[in-house]
Structure formats: structure tokens, C-alpha cells
Amino acid sequence: QGEIILFIDELHTVVGAGKAEGAMDAGNLLKPMLARGELHCIGATTLDEYRKHIEKDAALERRFQPVMVDQPSVEDTISILRGLRERYEVHHGVRIKDAALVAAAVLSNRYITDRFLPDKAIDLVDEAAAKLRTEIDSMPTELDEISRRVMQLEIEREALRKETDPASRERLARLEKELAELRSEGDALKARWQAEKENVQRLRDLREQIEQTKVEIEQAERQYDLNRAAELKYGKLLTLERQLREEEERLNRQDGANRLLKEEVDEEDIAEVVSRWTHIPVSKLLEGELQKLMHLEEELHQRVIGQDEAVSAVAEAVIRARSGLKDPNRPIGSFIFLGPTGVGKTELARALAEFLFDDERSMIRIDMSEYQEKHTVARLVGAPPGYVGYEEGGQLTEAVRRRPYSVILFDEIEKAHHDVFNVLLQLLDDGRLTDGQGRTVDFKNTIVIMTSNIGGTRILEYRGAFDGPAYERMKEAVIEEMQRHFRPEFLNRVDEIIVFHALSEEHLKQIVDIQLRRLRERLAERHIELELTDEARTHLVRAGYDPIYGARPLKRVIQKEIETTLGRQLLEGKIRDGQSVVVAYDAKRGQLAFTPQQRAAKASAVAG
């Protein structure tokens, strides 16, 4: 009838397709028909491919009218998803809540930056529904656990039947009773599971019938068979929809808490898929993230000792950012940590990564001492076209593309070449960087931390200044030195410059406890307990206290005086697995003494 529209996806592949020596390609075959208006054609392609292939063939380009199709907004995406919901419900045989559609549009827009709406939101809904369908078809966890337990007991029963002693006979009788109870419970659960599966299947069949009826109505209307269309629309369709409503109401009346199968996709399922794609723990999206952040400061204090101002400043900046008051086009927070070596600058970055992202590895660490030359800037964002390493991408941009939710640590920034900071200006201001291949990498969900030892000598001069006016004077002196080293436009883009002060002996006592707790965790694998007397702790603090080097000498002292001696005594057999070791300070010999004991004797020894 001629009422046909030809749609060609990936139109650029038509240009040059089938071209050989003396032959015409597919594009040239279409041109005469397009010019005469004999062919109604719609082609789809990307801007890059259009520029590369179609613009080069001016005659073909002239025969098409370019129409730009932009990415829809979140609101438009929700409308698109509502239109598609019925098809996905029929295909997967599950229900999809409206809240799940809203969550798919909002979460995909916020967290999945390398794809476009509505594609990424539709994919989320599709994957969440497919996952739920798989769960419906597979055995519920409760039933699976009972089946495994029954199998385990049956193996044990066969072994006990070969024994003749009274204890085994008694155990066999108990086991037979437990098996009977488990089988009865398993049968009841299996019956419930089958009944629920049948209910879900009934709903699926009804939805498929409704979908099929709608297709038949459309066909009847296209063929102007209005009697048939009316009969289907006001007869069969209404009956099926009423049956579906009644079936859903009947299911909802059943006790939801005791149901084995979940057959409705909600926002939690969507968040779980987002979590799997982007490596953000799902609880961060749904549990009140702001509520969790209220405890950020006390969590950081447990790992970073003696830096109250620094911990408070970081926690406050993150809370401000996450409460929705931050600029949506900038990173979550950007900080410069100043202070002498070994006072906790890097440790605070690690602690922040673990708290916010549940994983220390979410910290991307870049040692700026490796960027002392001007040409090393290319290593951060990738080499430009024509240079060696163009295909590889940059160290920073590739890491953030793979894990968009990270803490980025630029360690010892004063050692980097000044041109490196020009790259950071764009990152700190716009929350984005363009890599060597022209891809825009999103930094809006990163926390940027830069550390520096500038002003370390000034901090040591004010060693006793832990609060009040003295600390403020010390901070001013250090920031003044910082301003002499870095350009004002760089410092002006940083949210907060935080000065760490030198550690006191009191702080080191708390750090000893943290280090010993980590050592105990390693010893727990061998069931060895470690106890230190107060004198032994004091000795470690004195031996490891050096205001110039911070807490690092303390770590070396613990390694040398405790870990090495423990290791030697374990190898010699003086300390055995399952024992308790009391470490005391022997004042006469000026060293630590290790006393292995059985665990029962430990309490009295420490008390003594």
C-alpha cells in the first residue's frame, strides 16, 4: 500500500556498506529514491558518527533533515517508565511499584554518569525485575536451609546406625526425632511455596491475557472491525482486569510478613542494582545517609588521635555537603591537610574512605613526588593524541571512571610541578576533568584531600598549642607559609585548609592501644591473647615518642620490641596456640618480659 516508513538504526554503517571496485555502496542506492520522495526513511546515529561518516557524503546528508534528540529529564523519564511498566510486568511476571520507577530515574541520574536517560533507568528496572523473577523460580532460603540440614542429619544417621554403644543409640533416637520434625516443617514450607508460586503464575497469566487482548483490540481498530474491537474492549478486557484486581487484593490480604515469595519490585530492589553497578553499599542510599553522617565525627576520633580540629572540620564539611547545601557541580569536599610527618594526615583520609564507602580501597592515592616534571601532567589525565600512551588513559581519570565514589588523596602536594595544579583547578571548581581521549570524567561524588608538610617546623615550635589563641597563631603562621608556595587561585578553590599539630605523650598512649588492638586481631587467628601492663605501655610510649616524626617511631618500636620477640618465641615453641601472653616491663634489665600462661591463669597474673 506504500504506507511504509523505513527505519535504519546506526545509519552511518550504510555509508560505504557493500562498496567494492566498480560497485555502488548502500548509501548511493538509497539516494535516488530519497531524492524522488519514493522512500520515507528515518535514520538514527550519534553526533560523532554523523560527523565522521555522513557529513563527508554531502549528497546523502542533503537528503535528510537532521533532528537532534536530547536526553530526557528525570520527570520525562518517570513518564516513559510508567508507559513501559505494563510490558515489563508481563515479561517478567512481577509487579513494579511506582516508587521503584521514581527511584530508577532519580538514582540512575545521580549515580550512573557514563550512560544516558532513559536507557540507564529502563535497564535498572529490567535488571531488578529479572532478579526478582529468578528468586521466585528458585528455592526460598528457608526451605534450602532445611533441605541442607536434613541431608546432613541423614548422613550422620547412617554413620550412627553402625555404632552399638548406648550413647550412639541415644543420639540416633534424638536424631530420628529431629529429622521427623524437620521433614514435617520442610513439607509445610514446600506446600506454601508451591501455593505462592501458583498465585504468582495466575497473576502472570492474567497480565499476559490482558496484554494479548490489547494487541487484538489495536489490530481490530486498524482493520476498522469496530464490533470486534468493542466486544474485546468492553467485554473480555474488563472481565480480565476485574479478575486481576480481585487476585491482587486476595494476595494482599494474606499475611505479607509470612510470605516466602516477594513478587513486587520496590525502591530497595532498584537501589540494590545501583549498588552492584557502582560499588556503593545499598544501605547508603536508603537508610538515612544524613543520620549516618551525624556519627561521622565520633567514628573518625576512634582512629585519628589528637587532631580534634581536623576531624571536626572534615566531618562538618561532609555534613554540609551531604545535607544538600553543597554546590551540585563541585566535589563533596576538598581539603588541604598541613602538618609534620606521622601525625595522622593520611590516616584521616583512610578512615574517611572506610566510613563513607565501607572500604579503605575506595581511596585513590596519588603520590605527588612522582609529578615533579612538567610533562608528568599527562600521566594524570592521559596523553594527548599522537603521543605514546594515548590509548591507556590517565592514572587519576581512569581510577575515578572505574570508581566514581572515592576519596582522592594527593600526597605531599608541595613536591609536584606547578602545572599539575592547573589541572586540579578545573577538578576543584567544576567537579569534572576531560581526559586525553575527550571523555568527561565526573568528580562530583569524590572527596579530594591534599596533604603537605609545608609549615611543619612552625607547628613543632608551637608543640604545646593544642587549643585557644596559641593554636590560632600557629595556624596563621603555617597558612602564611602555604600562601607563599601556592597560587591564590588554587588555594581559593579549596573548601578548608586544616592544620594538624604535633602529638603529645598522652596522644601516643591512645595510639599504642590502637596498634595493639590490630596486633591482637592478627593473634586471634592463632587463639593467642595479649595483655600489657601499664608499665609496659608507658615504656612503649617513651621509647616511641619523637615529636619530629610523630607516631611512626612508635609503630617501629612495637614491631621491634613486641612483634619480633613474639615471633621468635612462637617459632621456639615457648608460646603455643591457645595461650595468653602477659607483657610486663622489667625495670632492672630495661626491657619487656613475656610470660606465657594458660588462659585461666591470666586474670590473676594481670591483677598481680
N, C-alpha and C positions, 0 to 999 in steps of 0.2 A: 504493500500500500504506500510505500515511500515514507511512512511516518517513523523513521528510524534516526536515532542520534548515535553516532559512533563516538565512544569514549576511549581515548588512548592514555593509559597510565604510563608514566615515565616516557613522555613524548620525545625526549632528547635521543632515545635509543632508535627512533625511526630514522633520524638523520644519519646517512651512511650505512643503514642496515641493508645487507644483500648486495652491496656495491662490489663489483669486480671489474676487470679490464673490459671496457666497452659496454658495460651493463649499467642500468639505472638503479638508484637506490630507492627505498620505500618512500622517502620524502618526496622525490621527484615524481613518483607515480601518483601521489595524492594531489600535487599542485594543480593540475588541470581541472579536476573535479571540484576542488575547493574554489578555484577562480570562477567557475561557471555557476557556483551555488548549488551543485547537484548533491553535495555531501554536507550534512550538518555534523560538525566534528568538535568535540571538546577534548583538549589535551591537558594533562597535568604534569608539571615538572617543578624543580626547585629553582630558585633565583640563580644559584651558581651554575647549574647545568644549562639553564636558559642562556646565560651569558656566554658559556663555553661552546655550546653546540648550535643553538637555534639562531642567535644573533648573527653568527657567521654566515648563515644562509638567509640573506636579506629577502629573497623572493618568498621563502616559506614563512618568514616572520611576518611579512606584509599581509599574508592571507589569514592571519589570526589576530584577534583583538585581545591584548593582554589584560587579564583581570587579576588583581592582587588579592589573595585570600589570607587575611591576617589570623593570628591566633585568637580564639575567642576568650572573653573574660571569664573569671570564676563563675559569675552569675549565669552567663550563657552556657557554660559547661554543665552546670547543675541542670539547666533546662534540657540540654542534649541527653544527659544521663537519664533523666526522668522519661524521655521518649524511648530510650533503648531498654529501660528496666525490664519491660514485659518479655522482650526477646531473650534476655539473659536468664530470666526466671524460668522460662520454658526450656531453654537449652540445658541449664544445669539442674533443673528440678528443685530449686531452693527459692525462698523468699528473700527479697532485698529491701531492707528498711530505707526510708527516705534519709534518715540521719547518716546512713552509710554512704549514700550518694553525695551528700554535702561534704562529709569527711574526705571522700575520694578527691573531690575538686579542690578543697582547701589545702589538704595535706600534700597533694601532688604539686600544687602551685608553689607551696612554701619549701618543700624539702627535695623535690626532684628537679634539678635545674638544667639537666642536659637534654631534656625532651620537652615536647610541647603539648599544650591542652588542645583538644580534649583527649588526644591519644593516650597520654600517660594516666589520666583519670579513668578512662574506659578499661585500660589494662589492669589497673588496681582492682576495679570491681570484678572483672573477669577472673583474675587470679584468686581473689578472696572467695568468690562463688565456687570455683573449681576445687579449691582446698576443702571447703565445707562439704561439697558433694563426695569427695574422696573419703572424708571422715564418716559420712553417712553409710557409705558402702563397705567400709572396713569395720572390724570388730571393735566395740567400745572398750576403753582401757579397763573398766571394772571387770568386764567379762574375760578379757585377755589375762588379767592378773589371776583370776580364779582358775582358768584353764591351766596356766603355768604351775600354780600351786598344786592342783590335782595331779598333774603329771609328775611333779617332784615327789609327792606323797606315795604315788603308785610305785615309783622306783624304790623308795625306802621300804614299802610294804613287801615287795618281792625279796629284798635283802633280809628283812626280819623273819620271813617265813622259814628261812634256812636255819635260824637260830632256835635253840631248845631251852635256854635258861629262862627262869621266871621273869626277870626284868624285861627281856626281849618280848616275851608273851604279853606282859602287861602293856608295854609300849605299843605292840601290834594291835591290841584291843582299843587303845586310845586313838590310834591312827585310823583304824576302821571307822570309828565313830566320827572323827573329824572329816574323813573322806565322804561319808554319807551326807553330813551337813553341807559340805562344800558343793557336792554334786546337786543337792536339792536347791541350794542358793543359785548355782550356775544355771540350772534348768529354768528356774523362775526368771532370772535375768535374760536368758536366751529368748524365752517366750515374750517378754516385754520388748526386747529389741526387735524381734520379728514383727510384732504388732505395730510398733512405731515405724518400722521400715515400710510396712504395708500402707499406713496412713500417709506417709510422705509420698509413696508411689501413687496413691489415689489422687493426691493434690497435683502431682506432676502430670498424670494422665488427663485430669480436668483442664489444666492450663494448656496442654498440647491440643486438646479438642477445641478450646476457645480460640487459640491461635489459628488452627486449621479452618474453623468456621469463618473467622475474619478474612482469611485469604479467599475463601469461597465467595463471601459477600462482595469483595473487591472485584473478583472475576465476573460475577453476575452483573454488577453495576457497569463494568467496562463493556459487557456484551448487551447492555440495555435489557437484561432479563429481570425487570423490576419486581415481578411477582415472586420469583425465586429469592431475590435479594431481601424483600420484605419478610418473606417466610423465615429466612435464616436469621435476620436481624432481630425481629420481634418475637420469634418463637424459640428456635433452637439456642441462639446466643444467650437470651435472657434466662432460659432454664439452666444452662451450664454455669452462668455467672452466679445464679442463686445457689446452686449446688456447691460451688467453690466457696462462697461466703459461709454457708452452713458448716461445711467441712472445716474451714479455718476457725470458726467460732467454737466448734466442738473440740478442736485440738487445743485452743487457747484456754478452754475451761479446765482441761486436765492440769494436774499439778505440775507447773513448769519446773520447779526445783528438782523433782524426781525423774525428769525425763532424761533418757540416755542420749538421745539424738538432738542436736541443735540444727534446726533447718531454716534459720533466718540469719542473713548476713547483716551484722551491725558495724558500728564505727570501730569497735575493738578489732574486728577481723581485718578491716582496712588498714588500721594502724600497724597491725602485725606484718602485713605485706610491705608497708613502707619501711618498717624496721628491718625486714630481710633485705630490701634493696639498698638501703642507705647506711646500715650498721648502727642505727640509733636505737637503743633499747626502747621497746614499745611503751614501757611504763612512763618514760619521759614525755610522751605525747599525751597520754590520757590521765595519769594521776596528776594532781595539780602541780605542775612544774614549779610554779611560783612558791607553793608551800614547801617544796623540797629545798628550794634555794634559801629559804629562811634559816635553814640549819647549815648553810654553807660555811659560815664563819667558824662555828664550833668544830666542824669536821676538819677544816684546814688547820686549826690550832693544835689538833692532836698530832699532826705530822710535822708542822713547821713551828719550832720553838723559839720564843724570844723576839718575834717580829710582829708584835700586835698591830702596829700602824700599817704595815704592809698587807697583812692578812685582811684587816678591816677594809682597807682601800680597795683591794681586789674584789672582796665579797660585795661591797656597796656598789661598785661599778657594774658587776654582773647582775645584781638585783635590779638596778636602774634599767639596764638594757633589757632584761627579760620581762620586766613589768610592762613593756610595750612603749616605754618613753624614749627608747633609743631611736636614732636615725635608721630607718629600714635599709638605707643604702650604704651603711658602713659596717665594719666588723662588730661583733658583740662587744668587744672591748680591746683597747690597745694600751699597753703599759711599758714603761722602761723601769727595770729594777737596777738600782745602783747600790753598790756595797762591796766590801772587801771579799776575798775568796773564802769559801767554806761557811757562809752564814745562812744559806738556805734559799738562794735565788732560784736555782734550777729545781730544787726540791719542791718549792711552792708551785712551779709550773707543772711538775709531775702530779702533785696532789690535786691540783685543779683539774687536770685532764682526767684523773681517775674518778673524781667526784662527779663531774659534769657528764662524762661519756662512759663511765663504768670501766674504763680501760686505760692504763698508762700508755699503751701503744698508740692511742689517739693523739699523742703529742708528736708533731713533726719537728725534729730538731735539726737546725742548720747552724753549723759552726762557722761564724763569720771570718775566722782566721784563714779559712780556705778561699776567701774572696778579696785578697789583698791587691790583686791586679785589676786594671780597668776592664780587660776582656772577659773576666770571670762573670760579669753580669749575665752573659749569655747562658751560663750554667743554671741560673735561677729560672729563667723563663723560656729557655730553648734557643738554639742557634737560628739566625735568620736564613732564608732560602739561599742556596748556593754555598753554604758553609758546611764543614764537616759536623756531623751530629744533628743535622736539621730534622731528621725523622724521629729522633729519640725523645724530644720534648725536654722541658726544664725540670730540675730537681724539685723546685717548690711547686710549680703549676701542676705537674703530673701527680705529686703526692696529694694535693688538695682536690684535684679532679677525682681521684680514686676514693678519698675520704673527705667529703666536704665539711664534716663536723669534727673539727680538730682544734687542739691548742697548738699554735705555731710558736716555737722558741727559736729566736735568733740569738745565739750565744756569743757574748763578747763582741758587741757591735762596733766598738771603737777600733777594732783591728781591720775592719772592712774598708775597701776603697770608697771614696765619697760618691762615685757614680752609682754605687749599689743603692744608695739612699734615694736616688731619683726614682727607681723602680718602686720603692716602698711608699713613696708619696701617693701614687695612684691607688695602691692597695689600702692605705690607711684612710684615704679621703672618700673613694668611690666604692670600696669593698669589691674590687674586681681587678683582674690583670689579663692582658692579652698575651698569649704565648707565641712562640716563634711561628706556629702554623696558623695564626689568625683566630684561634679559638678563644672565646672569652671564658675565663675561669672565675667562678663565684666565690668570694671570700666573706660573704655576709654572715655566715654561720661559723666563723672561726674566731678564736681569741688570740690576739697577737701579743707575745711577750718578748721584750728585748732585754738582755742583761748586759751590764757593763761594769768594769772595775774602776772607771773614772772616779776620782774623789775618794778612793779607798784610804789613802793616807790621812785625809781630813777626818774621815769617820773614826779612824783609830786614835786621832788626837782627842776626840770627844768621847772616849771609850765609856765613861760613866753616864753619858747623857741618854737615858732611856725614856725620858718624858719631859714635858714642860719646856721652858724657854731655851734651855741648852740644846735640846733636840732640834728645835726650830732653827737656831743659829747654825747648827751643824748642817741641817738640810739646805739652808740658803747658800752656805759656802760650797756645798757639793754641786748644787744646781748651777751656781755661777761658773764653776769649772766646766760643767757639762755644756753650758751655752757657748763657751769659748771653743769647744771642739766640734759641735754640730750646728748646722744651719738653722735659723729661726723657723723657716717654713716646714722643716722636718719635725722639730720639737712641738710646733703649734698644732700638728695633726694628732699628736699622741694624747689619749684621754687623761693619763695620770703618770707623773714621774714619782716613783716610790723609792725612798732611801732606806736601806737596811742598815742597822747598826751592828757593831761588834758584839759578840756573845760574851756573857759573864759566866763565872763558875757555876752559878745557880742554874743557868740555862743548860749547861753541859750535863748536869745531873739528870735532867729530864731526857736529854738526848741519849745518855747511857741506857736509860730504861727502854727507849725505842729500839736502840741497836740490839739490846739483849733480848727483847721480845722477838725480833726477827731471827736471832740465833736459836731461841727456844723452839720456834716453828720448824726450823731445819732439824733440830734434835728430836722433835716429836715423832718424826718418821722412824726413829730407832727406839722410841719409847724411853728416851732418857730425859730426866727432868734436871733443870739447872737452877740453883739458888745461890745468890750472892749476899754476903753480909754487908752491913752499912760501911764497915771499914774498907772492904774490897771495892765498893762503889767509889768511895772518896779517893782511894788510891788511883783508880782509873781516871777520874776527873782531873786529879793533879798531874798525872803523867801525860794526859792528852790535852791539857789546856795550853793553848797558844793563841793569844788574841789576833796575831797577824794572819794565821792560817785557818781560823775558825774551827769547825767541827771535824775537819778531815783528819788531823792528827789523832783525834780520839778513836776514829774508826780503825786507824792503823794500830793503835795500842791494843784495842780489843782483839784484833786479828792476831797480833804477836803474842800477847800475854794469855789470852783465853783460848782462841780457836786453835792455835798451833799446839799448845800444851794438851788440850782435849784430844786433838787428832793423834798426837804421839801416844797418849795413854790408851786410846781406843785400839790402836794398832798393837801395842804391847800387851793388851788384854787386862790392864789394870782397871779399866772401866768397861763394863759389859752392857749390852742392850737390856733395858728394863730397870736400870739402876737410877738412883738420884745422886747428883753431884753437888756438894756444898763447896763454894769457893770462898775462902777467908783470906785476910791479909796477914802475913807473917811479918810482924814488925822487926824481929831480930834479923831475919835474912833479907828483909826489904823486898819481898816478892809474894805473889799469890800462891796459896796452898790449896790443892784439890783433894777433897775427901769423898771417895765413892761410898754410897750406903744403899742398903735396901730401902725401898720407898717407905715402909712402915716406920723405919728409924729416923726418917728425915725430919719430921716435925720437931722431935725433941732435940736433935742436933742443932737446928737453926735457932731454937729457943735458947739452947745453952750457949 
